[in-house]
C-alpha cells in the first residue's frame, strides 16, 4: 500500500498597525475558511505550492489571492510539519510580512478584494484552524526580537515619519511603553535615519519628518540595540 503524498502549503502572517481610539494596534488579517476541515474557522492566508513556482513567489501569490494585500516586507519564517497538524500530511512553509498602515486601506479597496477577511489584534486572537495560533505566536516572537536589533519597523511606516510615530511603532510591536527621551537619545547619531526639511503640524509644535537611509540595509541594527 503506497503512502499518501506529502503536500506543501505556503502561509503568511502579515503584520500591520491599525488605528484604534486608544492607540495604534499591531494586527493581522485572517481568512474565514469556506470548507472542511475547520469550515467557518479563521485561518492564516495561504494556499498550495505550485510545482512551477518558487516559495517566495507562492507566498506573494497566495497572499494576494486570499487578501488582496501586497506586503512592504516579506521573509521566510519557518517550516511547520508535525504529522498531526492536518488530517492529511501537509508541510507548511510560513512567511511573515509587514504592510505599511497607509497602504492597507488602499489595497483592500480594490474591486477584487475578498470579503471573508478581517483584521484581528495579535494579542486577542480567536481559536484558529490547524496549528495557526502556534504559528502566529512564533511569528510575533520573531518580530518582537528582531525589531530590537534591526530597522525592521521601516516595513510598518510611510516613507516619511516623525520620531514619535517611529517610537509608537516600536511600542505597538513590543507591547510596552518606551521613554520618549531615552528613545530620542538612542537615535542620535544613527546612520539609519535621515532628517528631511519637512515638518508635520498638529496640536503640538511642528515635528520634523525623517526617512530611512536607503544606503543602510534593512537588517542593519535598529535604535534599541545596545551600543
Secondary structure, 3 states (H helix, E strand, C coil): CCCCCCEEEEEEEEEEEECCCCCCEEEEEEEECCCCCCCCCEECEEEECCCCCCHHHHHHHHHHHHHCCCCCEEEEEEEECCCCCCCCCEEEEEEEEECCHHHHHHHHCCCCCCCCEEEEECCCCCCECCCHHHHHHHHHHHHHHHCCCCCHHHHHCCCCECHHHHHHHHHHHHCCCCCHHHHHHHHCCCCCEEEEEEEECCCCCCEEEEEECCCCCCCCCCCCCCC
